[in-house]
Amino acid sequence: MLEKLLIISKVLILFFFSISFSNAELLSPNNTISPKEVVKIQLSGLQQNDLKYKDSGIEQTWQFAHPNNKKVTGPLNNFKMMIKSDSYRMMINHLSHTITELGSSDKWAQFEVIILDKDKIYHKFNWQVEKYSSEGTLKDCWLTTMVSSPIPLGSSI
């Protein structure tokens, strides 16, 4: 019996270690990631939301949210609820996306994002990133400052 308990406890330790390791697999902002790559990282995460672990895509998106955005959306759990709400749920596990630059400067970039959701309906978003100018680990990193409400574009069929 003691031997079985030891095996079970080792399995549980490995399980919890693997969860911690999975969290470390998320990409973090750094100043070598371009504005378009930031949007691509966020959309790819949302497209495969539960790939690494439950809601890893939403957490990946949160990693690249500008601190001012995080103040507005509240903590991560509030952000998860917002993304899962009717307004943005079409982003989760979507089938495909396109990213088109609309304009940019050395401090901001704006993109048109079109998503084909899992129900084969297209949605358009305006997505803006800005270069973080304050001091700290995020200095000169591109971070998302705004994602518009979706504009439904109709079915793909």
Summary of the structure (lengths in Angstrom):
residues: 157
radius of gyration: 18.2
end to end distance: 59.8
largest distance: 66.5
contacts: 447
relative contact order: 0.15
helix: 40%
strand: 26%
